[in-house]
């Protein structure tokens, strides 16, 4: 069974779609970043990495404090906005 997390490019597209939807409904950049942080926290706690990229992100997430995790979340939003 293929999931959105099976392929990193699919995951980035999924996140990009959510970010775009957030903008369309008027969410601020801060609100989008907060949601990305919440998604990252959920994924860290509940989902095993499905590929090398997700494993690297999880390892970075796990060693970071909350401020650093928020930075990772903001960087992921920026990454998908540029793609």
N, C-alpha and C positions, 0 to 999 in steps of 0.2 A: 504494500500500500504506500503510495507516494503522498507525502505531506508537504506543506509549505516549508518545513524545516529540513527536508531531505537534500535540498540543493541551495547553496548560499545565494546564487543569483535569484532564485525563486523567492527566497526570504527577503532579499533586498527589494525586489519588486513589490512584494506584499507590504513591506513597511513603507515604501514610497507611495503606494496607493492609499494607505491609512493617513500618511502625512498630508497628501493632497486633499483627501476628504476633510481632514481637520481644518485645513486652510479654507476650503469651500464653505464650511459651516461657521467660519469666523473665529476659530481658536487662535490665540496668540502663539508666538514662537515659544514663549515660556510654558504655556499650557501643553503644547505639543511635546516639548522636551520633558515635562513632568510625566506625560503619558508614556513616552519612550522609556523613561526610568522605571515606571511601574511595570511595563512589559518586560524589561530586562530583569527586574527583580523576580517576576513570576517565572520567566524562563530559567533563571538560575536555580530557583528552588524546585521546579517541577519537571523540567525537560532535560533529558540527556542530550548532549551535543550529537548531531547527526553527521558532521563532517569536520574537516580540519579547521576551517575558518571559525565555525561555531565553538570548537574546542578552545581555540586561541582566545576568542572573545570571553569565554567562560573563565579561563584561567586569569585573564586580566581583570575581569569583574571580581573574581574571588579574592585577589590580592589587594584590590583597591578599597579605600574607605568610601563612605557615602558620597562625599564631594567628588572623588575620582570616578565613581560609578555614574554620577550625574554627567560628568564630562564625557565619559564613554557614550552615554545615551545621546547627548547633544551631537557628538561626532558622528554617530550612526545616522542621525537625522540629516546632518549636513552631507554625509556620503550619499544617501539615497536621493537627496535633492539635486545633487550634481550628476547623477547617473541618468 
